[in-house]
Amino acid sequence: MYAIVEISGKQFKVEKKQKLFVNRIDAEEGKKVSFDNVLMFNDGNKLSIGSPVVSGVKVDAKVLKHLKSDKVIVFKKKRRKGYKVKNGHRQQITQIEINDIISGASKKSSAAKKEVKKDSSKTSVKEKKQDFSKLSVAELKKIATEKGISGISSLKKADLIKKLS
């Protein structure tokens, strides 16, 4: 069982009991953190790919320690000018251990969300029908033909709006 998770802007393939280094997380050492941005989940039998995230799946982890990564050298030079600058820095990172990948059965909540989305799309269609002034003449003619209104080819926009209202 594995999952692909987005942690602080980067994607990681994680498995249970895996230790990995990620960008600095604002949590104390020894504390538990959970990540909800699961992009893909595979439990061995079924592969779930999110659009953009898989709902009902989260990854629990434990912060082991905060430390700095290896030094990165930044060297700038312009030839024949005598310009040389050498800088360096060490990135702040956190070591975490993946405790568990939890896949909850939240199909009910996703179905409820779909119903809400369907209802909102119906209201938006009604709003479009009520506010015809923002539509173009071609769109108005298309709506009129769908409603079965005849004799619309020579009508102007104002006349089309009156017929549809």
N, C-alpha and C positions, 0 to 999 in steps of 0.2 A: 504494500500500500504506500503510495506516495502522492504528493500534491505539489503544484507549482504556485508559490505564494509571492505576492508583492510586499516587500518589507522596505520601508523608507525609500521608495522610488526604484528599487532594483528587484529583479525576479530571481527566486531561488527554488530549486527542486529539493524538497525536504522529505525525509522519512522519519519514522519513529526512532528515538534514541540517537539522532544525528546531532553533532555539534558543528556550528558554523559561525563565521565572523560576519557581522553586518555593520552598517553605519550606526553611529551612536544612537542608542535608544534612551529616552528619558524615563528610566526605571532603576530602582536601587538593585544592588546585587542580591541575589537570592529571591527576588520577587518573580511572580508569574505574570506573563503577558500573553495576549491572544491576538491573532491576526485574522481578520475577516476577509481580506482581499485575496481569496483563493481563485486563481485563474483557471486551474485545471485540477481534477481529482480522479485518481484511479485506485479502486479498492481491490484490484485483481480480477474482478469479473466485469465490472462496468466502468467505462471511461466517461467522465462528465466534463465537458468544456463549457466554460462560462461565456456569457456575452453581456458585459465584460467580466462579471464574476459569477462563480457558482454559488447559488443561494443555499443556505443551510449547512455549509461546511466551514469550519474554522480550525485553526491550528493553535494549540496551546504550547507555550515554550517557557523556559526558565532562564533568567539572566544569570550567567555564571560570573562574569567579571567584565569590567571596563578597562581598556588598555589602548595603546597607540600602535598603529601599524608601522611597517618599515618606512625609513626615511625616503622621501621623494626629492631628488635634486632637480632644481630648475636653473639652467645655465643659459644666459643670453649673451650673445656676442655679435658685434657688427665689425666686419673685417675692415682693416685699414683705417679704423677710426680710434682705436685704443679703448673701445667700450667693451667691458666685460662685467657681468653681474652674476654672482652665484648665490642662489637662494635655495632653501629647502624647508620642508615641513613634514610633520608626521600626523596622519589622519587619525581622528578619534574613532575607535571601533568598539563594538560590544560582542562578547562571545556568548552565544545562547545555545541551549540544548532543547531540541524538540521533544516534548513529553508525549503529546498525543495529537492525532488528527481526528477530529470529531465530525462525523457526518450525521447531522440530525435530519429527521424526516419532517421537513417544513413544507410539504407539498400543499397543505391547506393554506398557508400564508401566501404562497406563490399563486394559488388559484384565486384567492381573494384579491390579490393585486391585479391579476388579469381581468377580473370582473370589474374592478374599479377603473382600469384602463379602458375597457369597453364602454362603460358608462360615460367616461369623460370624452371619448371619441364621438359618441352619439350627441352629446351636448355641443361639441365643437361643430358638428355638421349642422345642427339646428341654428347655431350662431351664424354660420356662413350663409344659411338660407335667409336669415333675417337681415343680414347686412350685405345687400347686393351692390351697394355703391362702390365697394372696394374691388369687386370682380370686373374682369374685362368683358367686352361684348361677346367674345367667342365663348367664354365660360358661361355667361348668362344664356346664350343660345343652346349650349349643351344641356344645361339644367332644364331649360324649357322643353327640349325634345324628350328628355327623360320623363318629364311630367305629362307629356302628350299634348302640349300646346302647339297648335298649327298656325301657319301664317306669320312666322317670326323672321323670315329672311330679310324683309325690308324695314324692320322696326329699328329704331334708334335705342340707345342705352336706357333712356328714361322710360320709353314705352315698354321695353322688356321688363324693367323693374316693376312697373305697374301691373303687367300681366302675371308676373310671378308672385306678387304680394297678395 
